[in-house]
Amino acid sequence: MKRRLLSIALLLGVAAPVLAQSTNSLNAPPPPHPAMRAPLPPRPATDMQAVLDQQAALGARPIETLTPVQARLQPSPADAVKAVMRRRGMSTAPDLAVVTRDLPYGSDPMQYARIYKPDAPAGAGPMPVVVYFHGGGWVIADVNTYDATPRLMAKQLGAIVVSVEYRHAPEFKFPAQHDDAAAAYRWVLDNAASWGGDPARLALAGESAGGNLAVATAIYARDNRLTAPLHVLAVYPIANSTPTLPSRTDAALAKPLNTPMLRWFAYYYQTTGTEGSDPRLNLVAADLRDLPPTTIVNARIDPLRSDGETLAAAMRSAGDRVEQRTFPGVTHEFFGMGPVVRGASDAENYAIARLRTAFTR
């Protein structure tokens, strides 16, 4: 049995020594979730619904009923997008205009980054740099799952995009992921010039749990007097631990993310129930003064919608420049689905334009 789990661990990129110490945690049953009584969420736009239907057709099961190992083996929304593209006769091969390589920033096998770089840079000088953190609730997914956004940013911005892998829960619980994000940021500042990047023109970006890491890392940079990013892009960030937020109810039964899944993720990445109030997780309670200009992108049909909206309000109250937009007809994970979802394309163009402006000022 242990040998079979070791094979799964290697497939997922989990370190063998970690697995040996964490077998019980990885295979522990998820907490029971009582049936919810909540209004049905708005129906997604037709193109968004096509992706959700495809993910179901691939055999995806409710993550809140699975163990972390089972959840990591699930068909992802990114898998569903590729399936829709293949059905439409579209190529799913990586865009050859962007080249990648993986480099370690720490000693653990999960502490590495994928460097995306335009194959033919537009200018002769150093390129801007984006440090990007993927989503997955700090439990599932990796840089492979979240390939679309950093690849698109590298091509459209003519930038080096550093997609950071970090240690996952429950093998490593909070604040391991925030510690890794901070270490990766320092590493990028020290090494970006050797890759052809300009560390003085640097932005932070992230999706979902990664959106949280992007803002939290900007706070870390401020508090530790590191070079500040020129801009922060947070796409449907985890930012508010209040359980009664409007979107926790009106999108409680949404797909691919629902409110029970938020509790499932917290169960695995937190050691105690009180950690949800830590300002690194509950960003609305953090010291948000003197942060870089920030763009927050949200989906209308998403239990994290209110997180982004309340974070924007809190940042404005702290005196920051922030612009927040909620896109209709789309759900969590829509960002990066531009080839098949019109709302995603709109959001991606908006976010990239905001970053481009930050780099050219």
Helices and strands as residue ranges (DSSP letters): H 2-12, H 16-27, H 46-57, G 63-65, H 68-72, H 77-87, E 98-104, E 112-118, E 127-133, H 148-157, E 160-164, H 176-191, G 192-195, E 197-207, H 209-223, E 231-235, H 246-250, H 259-269, G 273-277, G 283-285, E 294-301, H 305-317, E 322-331, H 342-360
